[in-house]
Amino acid sequence: MLLLGSVIVAFGALVAIFILGDQPRFRGTWIHSLYLTLTRASGRLTRWVGIILDENPAVGSLLRWSVPVFYCCIVTFCIYLFFANVYGKLPPEIKGSLFHHLWIFMSIACVAASTTMVTFVDPGTATASNVDLATSLFPANGLIFFEKRCSTCNLQKPARSKHCSTCNKCVLLYDHHCLWVNNCIGLRNYRWFMAYLVSNINMMFNGGILCFSELRYQRHLHYQNWGWWALITRTTEYNRIAGILTILTALFVPITSIFTILHLRYLYLGITTNEAGKWGEIEHLVGLNALVYIVEKGQYAERATMRDADGSFTRAYLSLDDEIVLFTEKEESRYTIRRIQSMETDLDNIYDKGFWNNFKERVLTIAQI
């Protein structure tokens, strides 16, 4: 069990590096170096696996479902261990408490329900019938989203959407693709994703408290002079199981809580996980004094330096969309160029409606698209 816990922690760390390692704040650090190493390795592995999966679609489907199945097996196994070894040894005040019985039942039921919903509910697929409405609800802001068409789906791409290469579809209000449920998290199932996080935290927290209560009760009855580690490792099988489950929950409740708090922060900022990296790039440009607004064009641009054929350098202004050269320093006098000095005062996130309205839109309101 301890070895299994170590494997899960290591896997979670790798996922975090893949998600956050390319953030501008980590560039030049060991985190970014590890991200680049992992990206290159995964790129080679992806190409190799892609060749196999193109020839064997069934194998690809099996691999994608392996992580959710692994998660369900681990959770089910831990619940089994709890009832087989810990539940019967709980203190009488807990075993005789209707509140604790209901809490245990509701904790397991909520995890099962939220896992089912986040896994199988459509995340908000862009289709020919809803793409016009989605485009009107989520307009391009000219900073991180632009008017484009998806070359794969051959549909207009509403702002805040993304084409998921794993699911092979464009997802509205795309947040991320979740390996743990083999589904994208987007407009229609983000509420279930948040429920999935909260219900897992609740179940682990409740389970950890109950397992620790069993250890404390057994120590009080039979092992008053024993240390906690000796109680777990040198007494009975049910104490060992209770100790292992207590340690695992003590590890994973903080990790899952931090991830949940991160999503609450994104709701506060009015962004998604996918957009966090895009806004990070904009913040990076602002920090370099390289982001400007061209008044006459009504367009943001990146101020950069280009090397000419003769070896000299020319200041140029690049489109944020496709990095084409809009004009060079020779034409600067024709335009009113306003330098963006602050993310807070000079830029407006048109998708941010305030924390409560963001929360209602993404968590409480059922999408009608």
LUMTIMI-988378 format. One line per 5 residues: number of its first residue (from 1); their letters; for each residue x, y negated, z negated of C-alpha. Coordinates in steps of 0.25 Angstrom, whole numbers, plus 5000, padded with zeros to 4 digits. Example, Ala and Ser with C-alpha at 12.3 -4.5 7.8 and 13.67 -1.06 7.14 Angstrom:
residues 2
1) as) 5049:5018:4969; 5055:5004:4971
end
This chain:
residues 369
1) mlllg) 5000:5000:5000; 5011:4990:4997; 5018:4994:5010; 5005:4991:5017; 5003:4978:5010
6) sviva) 5017:4974:5014; 5014:4977:5029; 5001:4969:5028; 5009:4957:5022; 5020:4958:5033
11) fgalv) 5009:4959:5044; 5002:4947:5038; 5015:4939:5038; 5018:4942:5053; 5004:4938:5057
16) aifil) 5006:4925:5049; 5019:4922:5056; 5012:4925:5070; 5001:4915:5067; 5009:4904:5060
21) gdqpr) 5024:4906:5064; 5023:4897:5077; 5017:4885:5069; 5026:4872:5071; 5029:4872:5056
26) frgtw) 5036:4885:5056; 5045:4882:5068; 5060:4883:5065; 5057:4892:5053; 5059:4907:5051
31) ihsly) 5044:4909:5053; 5044:4903:5067; 5056:4912:5070; 5049:4924:5065; 5036:4920:5073
36) ltltr) 5045:4919:5086; 5051:4932:5084; 5038:4939:5081; 5031:4932:5093; 5042:4937:5102
41) asgrl) 5041:4951:5097; 5026:4951:5097; 5027:4945:5112; 5035:4957:5116; 5026:4967:5109
46) trwvg) 5014:4961:5114; 5019:4962:5129; 5022:4976:5126; 5009:4979:5119; 5001:4972:5130
51) iilde) 5006:4981:5140; 5001:4993:5132; 4988:4987:5129; 4985:4983:5143; 4986:4997:5147
56) npavg) 4979:5002:5134; 4968:4992:5129; 4964:5002:5119; 4977:5002:5112; 4976:4987:5111
61) sllrw) 4963:4987:5105; 4968:4998:5095; 4980:4989:5091; 4971:4976:5089; 4962:4984:5080
66) svpvf) 4973:4990:5072; 4975:4978:5063; 4960:4977:5059; 4959:4992:5057; 4972:4991:5048
71) ycciv) 4966:4980:5040; 4952:4987:5038; 4960:5000:5034; 4968:4993:5024; 4957:4985:5018
76) tfciy) 4948:4998:5017; 4960:5006:5011; 4962:4995:5000; 4947:4995:4997; 4948:5010:4996
81) lffan) 4960:5010:4987; 4953:5000:4978; 4940:5008:4976; 4948:5021:4975; 4958:5017:4965
86) vygkl) 4955:5003:4958; 4940:5002:4958; 4937:5013:4948; 4948:5007:4938; 4943:4993:4937
91) ppeik) 4940:4987:4924; 4925:4990:4919; 4921:4975:4920; 4925:4975:4935; 4919:4989:4938
96) gslfh) 4906:4985:4931; 4905:4972:4937; 4894:4970:4948; 4902:4957:4952; 4915:4965:4955
101) hlwif) 4907:4976:4963; 4900:4965:4972; 4913:4958:4974; 4920:4971:4978; 4909:4975:4987
106) msiac) 4907:4961:4993; 4922:4959:4995; 4923:4972:5004; 4910:4969:5011; 4915:4955:5015
111) vaast) 4928:4960:5020; 4921:4970:5028; 4911:4961:5034; 4921:4949:5037; 4931:4959:5043
116) tmvtf) 4920:4965:5052; 4915:4951:5057; 4928:4945:5059; 4933:4957:5067; 4920:4959:5076
121) vdpgt) 4914:4945:5077; 4917:4938:5090; 4927:4927:5087; 4920:4917:5097; 4924:4922:5111
126) atasn) 4924:4911:5122; 4914:4914:5133; 4909:4908:5146; 4896:4905:5138; 4902:4898:5126
131) vdlat) 4914:4892:5131; 4908:4878:5135; 4901:4877:5121; 4914:4881:5114; 4922:4870:5123
136) slfpa) 4912:4860:5119; 4913:4863:5104; 4928:4865:5104; 4934:4854:5114; 4949:4853:5117
141) nglif) 4956:4843:5108; 4968:4840:5117; 4978:4844:5107; 4977:4859:5104; 4966:4863:5114
146) fekrc) 4964:4859:5128; 4954:4862:5139; 4958:4875:5145; 4953:4888:5151; 4956:4902:5146
151) stcnl) 4964:4908:5157; 4960:4922:5152; 4945:4920:5149; 4943:4909:5160; 4935:4901:5150
156) qkpar) 4937:4887:5145; 4944:4887:5132; 4937:4879:5121; 4946:4872:5111; 4950:4881:5099
161) skhcs) 4948:4894:5107; 4959:4903:5111; 4960:4915:5120; 4964:4927:5112; 4973:4937:5120
166) tcnkc) 4970:4948:5110; 4955:4947:5111; 4956:4942:5125; 4945:4931:5124; 4945:4916:5120
171) vllyd) 4940:4914:5106; 4933:4901:5102; 4938:4893:5090; 4950:4904:5090; 4957:4905:5076
176) hhclw) 4966:4917:5078; 4966:4932:5082; 4965:4940:5069; 4973:4953:5070; 4966:4958:5057
181) vnnci) 4952:4959:5064; 4956:4960:5079; 4948:4948:5082; 4950:4933:5085; 4945:4923:5075
186) glrny) 4937:4912:5081; 4924:4904:5081; 4915:4915:5078; 4922:4924:5068; 4931:4914:5060
191) rwfma) 4921:4914:5049; 4922:4929:5048; 4937:4928:5048; 4937:4918:5036; 4927:4928:5029
196) ylvsn) 4937:4939:5032; 4948:4932:5025; 4940:4928:5013; 4934:4941:5011; 4948:4948:5012
201) inmmf) 4953:4938:5002; 4941:4941:4993; 4942:4956:4994; 4957:4956:4991; 4956:4946:4980
206) nggil) 4945:4954:4973; 4952:4967:4975; 4965:4962:4969; 4958:4957:4957; 4951:4971:4955
211) cfsel) 4964:4978:4957; 4971:4969:4947; 4960:4971:4937; 4961:4986:4938; 4976:4985:4936
216) ryqrh) 4974:4976:4924; 4963:4985:4918; 4972:4997:4920; 4984:4990:4914; 4975:4986:4902
221) lhyqn) 4970:5000:4899; 4982:5009:4902; 4995:5001:4905; 4996:4989:4896; 5011:4990:4895
226) wgwwa) 5013:4992:4910; 5017:4981:4920; 5009:4978:4932; 5018:4984:4942; 5020:4997:4934
231) litrt) 5005:4997:4932; 5003:4997:4948; 5015:5007:4951; 5016:5016:4940; 5002:5020:4934
236) teynr) 4990:5025:4942; 4986:5025:4957; 4974:5016:4955; 4983:5006:4948; 4993:5007:4960
241) iagil) 4982:5004:4970; 4976:4993:4962; 4990:4987:4961; 4993:4988:4976; 4979:4982:4979
246) tilta) 4982:4971:4970; 4995:4967:4976; 4990:4968:4990; 4978:4959:4987; 4988:4949:4979
251) lfvpi) 4996:4948:4993; 4984:4947:5002; 4975:4938:4995; 4985:4926:4996; 4988:4929:5010
256) tsift) 4974:4930:5015; 4970:4918:5007; 4982:4910:5013; 4977:4914:5027; 4962:4910:5023
261) ilhlr) 4967:4896:5017; 4974:4894:5030; 4961:4896:5038; 4954:4886:5028; 4965:4876:5031
266) ylylg) 4963:4878:5046; 4948:4876:5044; 4952:4863:5036; 4960:4858:5048; 4950:4862:5058
271) ittne) 4959:4872:5066; 4960:4886:5068; 4972:4896:5067; 4974:4895:5082; 4974:4880:5081
276) agkwg) 4984:4878:5069; 4995:4882:5078; 4991:4872:5089; 4989:4861:5079; 5003:4864:5074
281) eiehl) 5009:4862:5087; 5002:4848:5088; 5007:4845:5074; 5021:4849:5079; 5020:4839:5090
286) vglna) 5016:4828:5081; 5027:4831:5072; 5037:4830:5084; 5030:4817:5088; 5027:4824:5101
291) lvyiv) 5012:4823:5101; 5006:4811:5108; 4992:4806:5114; 4991:4801:5128; 4980:4790:5127
296) ekgqy) 4978:4789:5142; 4977:4804:5144; 4969:4806:5131; 4979:4818:5129; 4989:4823:5118
301) aerat) 5003:4826:5123; 5016:4831:5119; 5028:4822:5120; 5040:4830:5124; 5054:4829:5130
306) mrdad) 5057:4836:5144; 5070:4838:5150; 5071:4833:5164; 5078:4840:5176; 5090:4830:5175
311) gsftr) 5092:4833:5160; 5085:4821:5155; 5073:4821:5145; 5059:4815:5148; 5048:4813:5138
316) aylsl) 5036:4820:5142; 5021:4821:5137; 5016:4835:5138; 5001:4840:5138; 4998:4848:5125
321) ddeiv) 4989:4857:5134; 4999:4863:5144; 5012:4855:5141; 5012:4848:5155; 5019:4835:5156
326) lftek) 5009:4823:5156; 5019:4812:5158; 5033:4809:5155; 5040:4797:5148; 5040:4789:5161
331) eesry) 5025:4788:5161; 5023:4785:5146; 5020:4771:5148; 5007:4774:5155; 5001:4781:5143
336) tirri) 4998:4777:5129; 5005:4788:5121; 5001:4790:5106; 5010:4798:5097; 5003:4807:5088
341) qsmet) 5009:4805:5074; 5000:4813:5065; 4991:4825:5066; 4982:4819:5055; 4980:4805:5060
346) dldni) 4983:4806:5075; 4976:4819:5079; 4962:4824:5077; 4958:4839:5076; 4944:4838:5083
351) ydkgf) 4941:4852:5078; 4942:4849:5063; 4929:4845:5057; 4933:4845:5043; 4935:4858:5034
356) wnnfk) 4921:4860:5031; 4916:4859:5045; 4927:4867:5050; 4924:4878:5040; 4909:4877:5044
361) ervlt) 4912:4878:5058; 4921:4890:5058; 4917:4898:5046; 4902:4895:5042; 4896:4891:5056
366) iaqi) 4892:4903:5065; 4897:4899:5079; 4887:4897:5090; 4896:4898:5102
end
